[in-house]
Structure formats: structure tokens, C-alpha cells
Amino acid sequence: MAWYGSMETPNVPKAMRLAVGFGLPLEPAKTTLYLGRETLLTNGKSPMRHWRKALFAFMSRNAANPAGYFGIPPNRVVELGAQIRL
């Protein structure tokens, strides 16, 4: 398990290398990591105003890529997606 503070940037490959040093049988170069990705749709029936839904969906689309944030190489990631109606 790895712990990071609010001002630290997580680095999953580094944490995996450290885990190998403690005897965990991992092969970081052969490990596949799964990430979730949500696509927000603004045509749902929530009471939220349409402009707020559109703004929230826009901000979600422009958020940083989780794989990049966690330092995961792109060839080790499988993304599973879901569409969510706001």
C-alpha cells in the first residue's frame, strides 16, 4: 500500500518497484492497470439547470488524464467507460 499527502503527486510505477523490494511478486513491466472513465451526458432528468450540467460535463471532459496523474505508462492501462446522464 502506498500513502501520498495532498501536496505529493502519486507515482504508481515507483510504488510498484518499492513493493517488489519488499517481496511482493510483481512484474511492473507486465502488469496491466484498469482505470474507470465516465462520460457525462447532459440530457438526464435531474433538477439541475441545463447550463450547470453543460458546465460540469465540460469541466469533466477537460480534467487531467488519470493515467498521467498517477504516472502510469499508457501501454499498461485499460480504460473501462460508462455514460452517466445528469
Order of alpha helices (4+ residues) and beta strands (2+ residues): alpha-beta-alpha-alpha-beta
